[in-house]
Amino acid sequence: MKLAMIGFGQAGGKIVDKFLEYDDRTGSGIVRSAVAVNTAKADLLGLERVPEENRVLIGQTRVKGHGVGADNELGAEIAEEDIDEVQSVIDNIPVHEIDAFLIIAGLGGGTGSGGSPVLAKHLKRIYTEPVYGLGILPSSDEGGIYTLNAARSFQTFVREVDNLLVFDNDAWRKTGESMESGYEEINDEIVKRFGILFGAGEVTGGSEVAESVVDSSEIVNTLASGGVSTVGYAAEQVTDDSSSGLLSRFKSDGASDSMDAANTTNRITSLVRKAALGRLTLPCEIDGAERALLVLSGPPTQLNRKGIERGRKWLEEQTGSMEVRGGDYPVSDSSYVASVILLSGVHNVPRIKELQQVAIEAQENIDEIRAESEENLEQLVEDDEDELDPLF
Ligand SMILES: Nc1nc2c(ncn2[C@@H]2O[C@H](COP(=O)(O)OP(=O)(O)OP(=O)(O)O)[C@@H](O)[C@H]2O)c(=O)[nH]1
């Protein structure tokens, strides 16, 4: 699947950079265009792979290239004011060659959190291609303002995009690790999972005979449920027996053939379970997911239709969804078989309920603060009137 990736804010830009590196390393070809938008000049300068002409510094008149300091209302205002500057770079994207836009942002800060829903709304108004978001939730030890920003941004972002893919830093942070090295690992995890998922829709036949390759339209259809999505992953190293796999096809011994096939099938079904029941990018109950897509990547000799079909059936039972798609992503030089599962339209997500609660409480507090200040104001006016009365 070909994407125009737009990283908004520091986390967004860094992750787009990582996707470009992944593309170079694996040849997966998912990033058709890469753009980075920020209010902080230093963050844009720190990027390594996003082309310089695709780095957009917004809000110069307001914050002079220094960022918005986690003020996401200011981030949103600046995005509104400077949307034309972002658009002028997007104008250079060959939109007819992409399958979708993907806006990537950390939702806890100010720039990406405030700006990405504004950009999503703008893109949806102009283009017919789907606009997806990849939202990163802050870890809970980052502090109240980050949680509050995420709670507010999440609500708007999910409304503006066609589907919001979510990664929760909180579920992935390791204690005792520095933030920077923690992010390195987390970003690798993000790029690996989403890279396999989107890369699956980019296989172009060739010599690798896949049994049922995932098509980019299957990814689009899975995401068409809307709402929030999460991604599971599990992998197992396989010995480099692609040659023996090929040889075994010519063996007269039918029993060993069927043993190989049974092992392959069992490995696939067990990887599907591990991916769905292991740590998801956004932990949640998989029961009730509206749609799902199962991708099995690895050497073609280690993939088979029976395993995928069984995995797909199992996912149908677990999610209760009748729209579970599945297919191969053959990668002949890989020594791993990996299972990636996209669960789209998930509902039972504790972290989101928690964020919604934070947003409601903040709203109530705001109402209280407003009510209090209105009372104070009335009191002041009354006091003034009392003082003024004797004069009349
Ligand atoms: N996964 C991941 N999350 C990150 C990374 N950097 C920051 N974050 C998260 O993203 C949130 C937002 O941070 P930034 O992207 O730095 O913020 P910004 O959008 O540039 O906004 P301001 O700095 O306030 O102008 C943080 O609270 C972290 O939770 C990263 O490299 N990887």
The ligand as an ORCA input file, in Angstrom:
! r2SCAN-3c Opt
* xyz 0 1
  N       6.619      6.564     20.445
  C       7.194      7.756     20.585
  N       6.586      8.708     21.274
  C       7.201      9.897     21.393
  C       8.461     10.187     20.818
  N       8.777     11.486     21.123
  C       7.748     11.958     21.853
  N       6.796     11.012     22.015
  C       5.456     11.121     22.639
  O       4.759     12.145     21.965
  C       4.275     13.126     22.855
  C       4.351     14.445     22.160
  O       5.668     14.843     22.028
  P       6.227     15.662     20.805
  O       5.910     14.985     19.529
  O       7.658     15.884     21.154
  O       5.403     17.019     20.891
  P       5.114     18.048     19.722
  O       3.938     17.587     18.949
  O       6.366     18.302     18.941
  O       4.650     19.349     20.523
  P       5.464     20.452     21.329
  O       6.832     19.885     21.637
  O       4.640     20.686     22.539
  O       5.531     21.639     20.434
  C       5.112     12.930     24.112
  O       4.355     13.264     25.208
  C       5.435     11.467     24.103
  O       4.397     10.715     24.682
  C       9.086      9.145     20.075
  O      10.170      9.285     19.507
  N       8.392      7.976     19.982
*
